[in-house]
């Protein structure tokens, strides 16, 4: 009788441990799914940011802002001076 009681307690204990393990596995799976969703959202945002960055840096946009907002203009050919580096040939 005593042996049966010990075995019963062990079986119930093992069953409780199995239930606890399943619960932990479910929680870990839910956390994994949430991390996957967050990764997808971050990848989408990264793509949008890269597109926005390329748009902000377009030469035509920069030129338009330089002319319209800053009042800049292209210099006349007579105003352009080209400088040459004497040591440029010695560089790798």
The first five atom37 places (N, CA, C, CB, O) and aatype in JSON, in Angstrom:
{
  "aatype": [20, 20, 20, 20, 20, 20, 20, 20, 20, 20, 20, 20, 20, 20, 20, 20, 20, 20, 20, 20, 20, 20, 20, 20, 20, 20, 20, 20, 20, 20, 20, 20, 20, 20, 20, 20, 20, 20, 20, 20, 20, 20, 20, 20, 20, 20, 20, 20, 20, 20, 20, 20, 20, 20, 20, 20, 20, 20, 20, 20, 20, 20, 20, 20, 20, 20, 20, 20, 20, 20, 20, 20, 20, 20, 20, 20, 20, 20, 20, 20, 20, 20, 20, 20, 20, 20, 20, 20, 20, 20, 20, 20],
  "atom_mask": [
    [1, 1, 1, 1, 1],
    [1, 1, 1, 1, 1],
    [1, 1, 1, 1, 1],
    [1, 1, 1, 1, 1],
    [1, 1, 1, 1, 1],
    [1, 1, 1, 1, 1],
    [1, 1, 1, 1, 1],
    [1, 1, 1, 1, 1],
    [1, 1, 1, 1, 1],
    [1, 1, 1, 1, 1],
    [1, 1, 1, 1, 1],
    [1, 1, 1, 1, 1],
    [1, 1, 1, 1, 1],
    [1, 1, 1, 1, 1],
    [1, 1, 1, 1, 1],
    [1, 1, 1, 1, 1],
    [1, 1, 1, 1, 1],
    [1, 1, 1, 1, 1],
    [1, 1, 1, 1, 1],
    [1, 1, 1, 1, 1],
    [1, 1, 1, 1, 1],
    [1, 1, 1, 1, 1],
    [1, 1, 1, 1, 1],
    [1, 1, 1, 1, 1],
    [1, 1, 1, 1, 1],
    [1, 1, 1, 1, 1],
    [1, 1, 1, 1, 1],
    [1, 1, 1, 1, 1],
    [1, 1, 1, 1, 1],
    [1, 1, 1, 1, 1],
    [1, 1, 1, 1, 1],
    [1, 1, 1, 1, 1],
    [1, 1, 1, 1, 1],
    [1, 1, 1, 1, 1],
    [1, 1, 1, 1, 1],
    [1, 1, 1, 1, 1],
    [1, 1, 1, 1, 1],
    [1, 1, 1, 1, 1],
    [1, 1, 1, 1, 1],
    [1, 1, 1, 1, 1],
    [1, 1, 1, 1, 1],
    [1, 1, 1, 1, 1],
    [1, 1, 1, 1, 1],
    [1, 1, 1, 1, 1],
    [1, 1, 1, 1, 1],
    [1, 1, 1, 1, 1],
    [1, 1, 1, 1, 1],
    [1, 1, 1, 1, 1],
    [1, 1, 1, 1, 1],
    [1, 1, 1, 1, 1],
    [1, 1, 1, 1, 1],
    [1, 1, 1, 1, 1],
    [1, 1, 1, 1, 1],
    [1, 1, 1, 1, 1],
    [1, 1, 1, 1, 1],
    [1, 1, 1, 1, 1],
    [1, 1, 1, 1, 1],
    [1, 1, 1, 1, 1],
    [1, 1, 1, 1, 1],
    [1, 1, 1, 1, 1],
    [1, 1, 1, 1, 1],
    [1, 1, 1, 1, 1],
    [1, 1, 1, 1, 1],
    [1, 1, 1, 1, 1],
    [1, 1, 1, 1, 1],
    [1, 1, 1, 1, 1],
    [1, 1, 1, 1, 1],
    [1, 1, 1, 1, 1],
    [1, 1, 1, 1, 1],
    [1, 1, 1, 1, 1],
    [1, 1, 1, 1, 1],
    [1, 1, 1, 1, 1],
    [1, 1, 1, 1, 1],
    [1, 1, 1, 1, 1],
    [1, 1, 1, 1, 1],
    [1, 1, 1, 1, 1],
    [1, 1, 1, 1, 1],
    [1, 1, 1, 1, 1],
    [1, 1, 1, 1, 1],
    [1, 1, 1, 1, 1],
    [1, 1, 1, 1, 1],
    [1, 1, 1, 1, 1],
    [1, 1, 1, 1, 1],
    [1, 1, 1, 1, 1],
    [1, 1, 1, 1, 1],
    [1, 1, 1, 1, 1],
    [1, 1, 1, 1, 1],
    [1, 1, 1, 1, 1],
    [1, 1, 1, 1, 1],
    [1, 1, 1, 1, 1],
    [1, 1, 1, 1, 1],
    [1, 1, 1, 1, 1]
  ],
  "atom_positions": [
    [[0.82, -1.19, 0.0], [0.0, 0.0, 0.0], [0.87, 1.26, 0.0], [-0.94, -0.01, 1.21], [0.6, 2.22, -0.73]],
    [[1.9, 1.25, 0.81], [2.79, 2.41, 0.91], [3.5, 2.65, -0.42], [3.83, 2.2, 2.04], [3.66, 3.79, -0.84]],
    [[3.92, 1.59, -1.07], [4.62, 1.69, -2.35], [3.69, 2.28, -3.4], [5.14, 0.31, -2.8], [4.12, 3.08, -4.23]],
    [[2.43, 1.89, -3.38], [1.47, 2.42, -4.34], [1.25, 3.92, -4.13], [0.14, 1.67, -4.23], [1.1, 4.67, -5.1]],
    [[1.23, 4.34, -2.89], [1.06, 5.76, -2.57], [2.26, 6.57, -3.07], [0.87, 5.95, -1.05], [2.09, 7.66, -3.61]],
    [[3.46, 6.05, -2.89], [4.68, 6.71, -3.36], [4.65, 6.81, -4.89], [5.95, 5.96, -2.88], [4.97, 7.85, -5.45]],
    [[4.28, 5.73, -5.55], [4.2, 5.74, -7.01], [3.13, 6.71, -7.51], [3.91, 4.33, -7.54], [3.33, 7.4, -8.51]],
    [[2.0, 6.77, -6.81], [0.93, 7.71, -7.18], [1.41, 9.15, -7.07], [-0.3, 7.49, -6.29], [1.15, 9.97, -7.96]],
    [[2.11, 9.47, -5.99], [2.65, 10.82, -5.8], [3.66, 11.13, -6.91], [3.32, 10.95, -4.4], [3.68, 12.25, -7.44]],
    [[4.49, 10.18, -7.26], [5.47, 10.39, -8.31], [4.8, 10.61, -9.67], [6.43, 9.2, -8.4], [5.22, 11.48, -10.43]],
    [[3.75, 9.84, -9.97], [3.03, 9.99, -11.23], [2.36, 11.36, -11.29], [1.99, 8.86, -11.41], [2.43, 12.03, -12.32]],
    [[1.72, 11.78, -10.21], [1.07, 13.09, -10.18], [2.12, 14.19, -10.32], [0.26, 13.28, -8.87], [1.91, 15.16, -11.04]],
    [[3.25, 14.04, -9.64], [4.34, 15.02, -9.75], [4.86, 15.12, -11.18], [5.48, 14.66, -8.81], [5.07, 16.22, -11.7]],
    [[5.06, 13.98, -11.81], [5.53, 13.98, -13.21], [4.49, 14.63, -14.13], [5.82, 12.54, -13.68], [4.86, 15.38, -15.03]],
    [[3.22, 14.35, -13.9], [2.16, 14.94, -14.72], [2.16, 16.46, -14.56], [0.79, 14.36, -14.33], [1.99, 17.18, -15.54]],
    [[2.34, 16.94, -13.34], [2.39, 18.38, -13.12], [3.6, 19.01, -13.81], [2.42, 18.69, -11.62], [3.5, 20.1, -14.36]],
    [[4.72, 18.32, -13.79], [5.91, 18.83, -14.47], [5.71, 18.87, -15.99], [7.13, 17.95, -14.13], [6.19, 19.79, -16.66]],
    [[5.01, 17.88, -16.53], [4.72, 17.88, -17.97], [3.83, 19.06, -18.33], [4.04, 16.55, -18.38], [4.07, 19.74, -19.32]],
    [[2.8, 19.31, -17.51], [1.9, 20.43, -17.76], [2.66, 21.75, -17.68], [0.72, 20.43, -16.74], [2.47, 22.64, -18.51]],
    [[3.53, 21.87, -16.69], [4.33, 23.09, -16.54], [5.26, 23.27, -17.74], [5.15, 23.04, -15.23], [5.41, 24.39, -18.24]],
    [[5.86, 22.21, -18.2], [6.74, 22.27, -19.37], [5.98, 22.69, -20.63], [7.41, 20.93, -19.6], [6.49, 23.48, -21.42]],
    [[4.78, 22.17, -20.8], [3.96, 22.55, -21.96], [3.59, 24.02, -21.89], [2.7, 21.68, -22.03], [3.58, 24.72, -22.9]],
    [[3.27, 24.49, -20.7], [2.92, 25.89, -20.53], [4.12, 26.79, -20.88], [2.44, 26.16, -19.09], [3.96, 27.81, -21.54]],
    [[5.3, 26.41, -20.42], [6.49, 27.18, -20.74], [6.78, 27.16, -22.24], [7.7, 26.64, -19.96], [7.21, 28.17, -22.8]],
    [[6.56, 26.02, -22.87], [6.78, 25.93, -24.31], [5.8, 26.83, -25.06], [6.64, 24.48, -24.79], [6.18, 27.47, -26.04]],
    [[4.55, 26.88, -24.62], [3.57, 27.76, -25.26], [3.97, 29.23, -25.11], [2.18, 27.54, -24.66], [3.88, 30.0, -26.06]],
    [[4.4, 29.6, -23.9], [4.83, 30.98, -23.67], [6.03, 31.33, -24.55], [5.18, 31.2, -22.19], [6.1, 32.42, -25.11]],
    [[6.97, 30.4, -24.67], [8.15, 30.65, -25.51], [7.74, 30.77, -26.98], [9.19, 29.52, -25.34], [8.29, 31.6, -27.7]],
    [[6.8, 29.96, -27.42], [6.33, 30.02, -28.81], [5.63, 31.35, -29.09], [5.39, 28.84, -29.12], [5.82, 31.95, -30.15]],
    [[4.82, 31.8, -28.14], [4.14, 33.09, -28.3], [5.17, 34.22, -28.37], [3.14, 33.35, -27.13], [5.04, 35.12, -29.19]],
    [[6.19, 34.16, -27.52], [7.25, 35.18, -27.55], [7.99, 35.15, -28.89], [8.24, 34.96, -26.39], [8.35, 36.19, -29.43]],
    [[8.22, 33.96, -29.41], [8.87, 33.82, -30.71], [8.02, 34.44, -31.82], [9.15, 32.34, -31.02], [8.54, 35.14, -32.69]],
    [[6.73, 34.18, -31.79], [5.84, 34.75, -32.81], [5.83, 36.28, -32.72], [4.41, 34.21, -32.64], [5.84, 36.96, -33.75]],
    [[5.81, 36.81, -31.5], [5.83, 38.26, -31.33], [7.15, 38.85, -31.84], [5.61, 38.64, -29.85], [7.15, 39.91, -32.46]],
    [[8.25, 38.17, -31.57], [9.55, 38.64, -32.06], [9.6, 38.61, -33.58], [10.69, 37.79, -31.47], [10.17, 39.51, -34.21]],
    [[9.02, 37.58, -34.19], [8.97, 37.5, -35.66], [8.15, 38.64, -36.24], [8.36, 36.15, -36.11], [8.54, 39.24, -37.25]],
    [[7.02, 38.96, -35.61], [6.18, 40.06, -36.08], [6.94, 41.39, -35.96], [4.86, 40.12, -35.28], [6.9, 42.22, -36.86]],
    [[7.62, 41.57, -34.84], [8.39, 42.79, -34.65], [9.51, 42.88, -35.68], [8.96, 42.85, -33.22], [9.79, 43.96, -36.2]],
    [[10.16, 41.76, -35.98], [11.22, 41.76, -36.99], [10.67, 42.17, -38.36], [11.87, 40.37, -37.08], [11.29, 42.95, -39.07]],
    [[9.5, 41.65, -38.72], [8.89, 42.02, -40.0], [8.56, 43.51, -40.04], [7.62, 41.19, -40.25], [8.8, 44.18, -41.04]],
    [[8.01, 44.03, -38.92], [7.7, 45.46, -38.87], [8.96, 46.3, -39.0], [6.97, 45.81, -37.57], [8.98, 47.31, -39.7]],
    [[10.03, 45.89, -38.31], [11.28, 46.64, -38.38], [11.91, 46.57, -39.77], [12.27, 46.11, -37.34], [12.48, 47.56, -40.23]],
    [[11.81, 45.43, -40.44], [12.33, 45.32, -41.8], [11.55, 46.21, -42.76], [12.27, 43.86, -42.28], [12.13, 46.83, -43.64]],
    [[10.23, 46.28, -42.58], [9.42, 47.18, -43.41], [9.8, 48.63, -43.16], [7.91, 46.96, -43.13], [9.95, 49.42, -44.1]],
    [[9.97, 48.98, -41.9], [10.36, 50.36, -41.56], [11.74, 50.67, -42.12], [10.34, 50.57, -40.04], [11.97, 51.78, -42.61]],
    [[12.66, 49.72, -42.06], [14.0, 49.91, -42.6], [13.94, 50.18, -44.11], [14.88, 48.67, -42.31], [14.63, 51.07, -44.61]],
    [[13.11, 49.44, -44.81], [12.95, 49.66, -46.23], [12.39, 51.05, -46.53], [12.04, 48.61, -46.82], [12.85, 51.73, -47.45]],
    [[11.4, 51.47, -45.74], [10.84, 52.81, -45.93], [11.88, 53.88, -45.65], [9.62, 53.03, -45.02], [11.96, 54.87, -46.37]],
    [[12.68, 53.69, -44.6], [13.72, 54.66, -44.26], [14.79, 54.74, -45.34], [14.35, 54.31, -42.92], [15.29, 55.83, -45.65]],
    [[15.16, 53.6, -45.91], [16.14, 53.62, -46.99], [15.6, 54.37, -48.2], [16.54, 52.18, -47.38], [16.32, 55.14, -48.83]],
    [[14.34, 54.14, -48.52], [13.71, 54.85, -49.63], [13.66, 56.35, -49.35], [12.3, 54.31, -49.88], [13.95, 57.16, -50.22]],
    [[13.29, 56.69, -48.13], [13.22, 58.11, -47.75], [14.61, 58.75, -47.82], [12.64, 58.26, -46.33], [14.75, 59.88, -48.29]],
    [[15.62, 58.04, -47.36], [16.98, 58.58, -47.4], [17.42, 58.81, -48.84], [17.96, 57.62, -46.7], [18.03, 59.84, -49.15]],
    [[17.13, 57.88, -49.72], [17.53, 58.05, -51.12], [16.77, 59.22, -51.76], [17.29, 56.76, -51.92], [17.31, 59.91, -52.61]],
    [[15.52, 59.42, -51.34], [14.74, 60.54, -51.87], [15.31, 61.87, -51.39], [13.27, 60.4, -51.44], [15.45, 62.81, -52.18]],
    [[15.65, 61.95, -50.11], [16.18, 63.2, -49.55], [17.53, 63.56, -50.16], [16.32, 63.08, -48.03], [17.86, 64.74, -50.25]],
    [[18.29, 62.59, -50.57], [19.62, 62.86, -51.08], [19.73, 62.96, -52.59], [20.53, 61.82, -50.61], [20.84, 63.07, -53.12]],
    [[18.61, 62.93, -53.3], [18.65, 62.99, -54.76], [19.24, 64.34, -55.2], [17.24, 62.79, -55.38], [18.91, 65.38, -54.63]],
    [[20.11, 64.3, -56.2], [20.78, 65.51, -56.66], [19.78, 66.55, -57.15], [21.77, 65.17, -57.78], [19.95, 67.75, -56.91]],
    [[18.74, 66.11, -57.83], [17.76, 67.06, -58.35], [17.05, 67.78, -57.2], [16.74, 66.35, -59.25], [16.78, 68.97, -57.28]],
    [[16.74, 67.06, -56.13], [16.07, 67.66, -54.98], [16.99, 68.65, -54.29], [15.61, 66.58, -53.99], [16.58, 69.75, -53.93]],
    [[18.25, 68.24, -54.1], [19.22, 69.12, -53.44], [19.42, 70.38, -54.28], [20.56, 68.39, -53.22], [19.48, 71.48, -53.74]],
    [[19.54, 70.21, -55.59], [19.7, 71.37, -56.47], [18.51, 72.3, -56.43], [19.93, 70.91, -57.89], [18.66, 73.52, -56.43]],
    [[17.31, 71.73, -56.4], [16.09, 72.53, -56.37], [16.01, 73.34, -55.08], [14.85, 71.64, -56.5], [15.67, 74.52, -55.11]],
    [[16.33, 72.73, -53.97], [16.31, 73.44, -52.69], [17.39, 74.51, -52.66], [16.51, 72.45, -51.52], [17.16, 75.61, -52.14]],
    [[18.56, 74.21, -53.22], [19.65, 75.19, -53.24], [19.23, 76.43, -54.02], [20.91, 74.58, -53.86], [19.55, 77.55, -53.61]],
    [[18.52, 76.26, -55.12], [18.1, 77.4, -55.93], [16.92, 78.12, -55.3], [17.74, 76.94, -57.35], [16.94, 79.34, -55.16]],
    [[15.89, 77.37, -54.91], [14.65, 77.99, -54.44], [14.75, 78.57, -53.04], [13.53, 76.98, -54.48], [14.31, 79.69, -52.8]],
    [[15.33, 77.82, -52.11], [15.33, 78.26, -50.72], [16.58, 79.03, -50.33], [15.18, 77.07, -49.82], [16.52, 79.92, -49.49]],
    [[17.71, 78.68, -50.93], [18.96, 79.32, -50.54], [19.42, 80.38, -51.54], [20.04, 78.29, -50.37], [20.39, 81.09, -51.29]],
    [[18.73, 80.48, -52.67], [19.08, 81.47, -53.68], [20.43, 81.22, -54.34], [19.08, 82.83, -53.06], [21.08, 82.17, -54.8]],
    [[20.87, 79.99, -54.39], [22.16, 79.66, -54.99], [22.0, 79.55, -56.51], [22.72, 78.34, -54.4], [20.9, 79.33, -57.01]],
    [[23.1, 79.7, -57.21], [23.08, 79.56, -58.66], [24.41, 78.98, -59.13], [22.82, 80.93, -59.35], [25.41, 79.03, -58.41]],
    [[24.42, 78.43, -60.32], [25.64, 77.86, -60.88], [26.6, 79.0, -61.22], [25.33, 77.01, -62.15], [26.16, 80.03, -61.72]],
    [[27.89, 78.84, -60.95], [28.84, 79.89, -61.28], [29.07, 79.95, -62.79], [30.16, 79.67, -60.54], [28.92, 78.96, -63.5]],
    [[29.44, 81.11, -63.25], [29.79, 81.29, -64.65], [31.12, 80.59, -64.9], [29.88, 82.81, -65.03], [31.92, 80.46, -63.98]],
    [[31.36, 80.13, -66.1], [32.63, 79.45, -66.39], [33.86, 80.28, -66.02], [32.69, 79.1, -67.85], [34.87, 79.71, -65.61]],
    [[33.79, 81.59, -66.15], [34.93, 82.43, -65.8], [35.19, 82.45, -64.28], [34.7, 83.86, -66.3], [36.29, 82.76, -63.84]],
    [[34.17, 82.11, -63.51], [34.31, 82.12, -62.06], [34.85, 80.79, -61.52], [32.97, 82.43, -61.41], [35.17, 80.69, -60.33]],
    [[34.95, 79.79, -62.37], [35.39, 78.45, -61.93], [36.9, 78.36, -62.03], [34.71, 77.34, -62.78], [37.48, 78.66, -63.08]],
    [[37.54, 77.94, -60.97], [38.99, 77.74, -60.95], [39.25, 76.28, -60.6], [39.69, 78.7, -59.92], [38.76, 75.79, -59.58]],
    [[40.01, 75.6, -61.41], [40.34, 74.19, -61.17], [41.73, 74.13, -60.56], [40.26, 73.35, -62.51], [42.68, 74.71, -61.09]],
    [[41.84, 73.44, -59.45], [43.11, 73.3, -58.75], [43.62, 71.87, -58.91], [42.97, 73.67, -57.26], [42.84, 70.92, -58.83]],
    [[44.89, 71.74, -59.13], [45.5, 70.42, -59.27], [46.47, 70.2, -58.13], [46.21, 70.27, -60.65], [47.18, 71.12, -57.72]],
    [[46.5, 69.0, -57.63], [47.41, 68.63, -56.56], [48.7, 68.08, -57.2], [46.76, 67.58, -55.6], [48.67, 67.09, -57.92]],
    [[49.81, 68.74, -56.92], [51.08, 68.32, -57.49], [51.49, 66.92, -57.02], [52.17, 69.33, -57.14], [52.17, 66.19, -57.74]],
    [[51.07, 66.56, -55.84], [51.45, 65.27, -55.25], [50.47, 64.16, -55.59], [51.56, 65.4, -53.76], [50.63, 63.04, -55.1]],
    [[49.46, 64.42, -56.38], [48.43, 63.43, -56.68], [49.0, 62.22, -57.42], [47.32, 64.06, -57.51], [48.49, 61.12, -57.27]],
    [[50.04, 62.41, -58.2], [50.63, 61.3, -58.95], [51.37, 60.33, -58.04], [51.58, 61.83, -60.02], [51.5, 59.15, -58.37]],
    [[51.85, 60.82, -56.92], [52.62, 59.99, -56.0], [51.75, 59.16, -55.06], [53.53, 60.85, -55.19], [52.25, 58.29, -54.34]],
    [[50.46, 59.42, -55.07], [49.57, 58.7, -54.16], [49.12, 57.4, -54.79], [48.35, 59.56, -53.79], [49.0, 57.3, -56.01]],
    [[48.86, 56.4, -53.95], [48.4, 55.1, -54.48], [47.0, 55.16, -55.04], [48.44, 54.06, -53.4], [46.49, 54.15, -55.52]]
  ]
}
